[in-house]
């Protein structure tokens, strides 16, 4: 299976990420390519340090 070439850019909401997105969008348009934008984040999790584990009297 062949895929059409794209420009892939990762963004994180920072100023540098927005600059990268602007650059990638301009490159994709100039080269007539698709643009694939990726954003990843970690979900907050419960940690043992936040759990009391005891009982209230």
C-alpha positions as CSV (number, residue, x, y, z in Angstrom):
1,X,0.0,0.0,0.0
2,X,1.4,3.3,-1.0
3,X,0.7,6.5,0.8
4,X,0.8,10.1,-0.4
5,X,3.8,12.0,1.0
6,X,3.0,14.5,3.8
7,X,4.8,16.8,6.0
8,X,4.5,15.8,9.6
9,X,4.8,18.3,12.4
10,X,4.5,17.9,16.2
11,X,3.0,20.7,18.2
12,X,2.7,21.1,22.0
13,X,1.1,24.5,22.3
14,X,4.4,26.3,22.9
15,X,5.6,29.3,20.9
16,X,8.2,27.1,19.3
17,X,5.6,24.5,18.4
18,X,3.4,27.2,16.8
19,X,6.4,28.4,14.8
20,X,7.1,24.8,13.7
21,X,3.4,24.5,12.6
22,X,3.6,27.7,10.6
23,X,6.8,26.6,8.9
24,X,5.4,23.1,8.1
25,X,2.1,24.6,6.7
26,X,4.1,26.9,4.4
27,X,6.3,24.0,3.2
28,X,3.3,21.7,2.6
29,X,1.6,24.4,0.6
30,X,4.8,25.3,-1.4
31,X,5.4,21.6,-2.2
32,X,1.7,20.7,-2.7
33,X,1.9,18.1,0.0
34,X,-0.5,17.1,2.8
35,X,0.1,18.3,6.3
36,X,-0.2,16.0,9.2
37,X,-0.2,17.6,12.7
38,X,0.5,15.5,15.7
39,X,-0.1,16.5,19.3
40,X,0.7,14.1,22.2
41,X,0.1,14.6,25.9
42,X,0.2,12.5,29.1
43,X,-3.0,12.1,31.1
44,X,-2.5,12.8,34.8
45,X,-2.4,9.7,36.9
46,X,-2.9,9.0,40.5
47,X,0.3,8.3,42.4
48,X,0.9,6.5,45.6
49,X,2.2,9.7,47.1
50,X,-1.2,11.3,46.8
51,X,-3.1,8.5,48.4
52,X,-3.4,8.6,52.2
53,X,-4.2,4.9,52.7
54,X,-5.3,5.6,56.3
55,X,-8.7,5.8,58.0
56,X,-10.2,8.8,59.7
57,X,-11.1,8.2,63.3
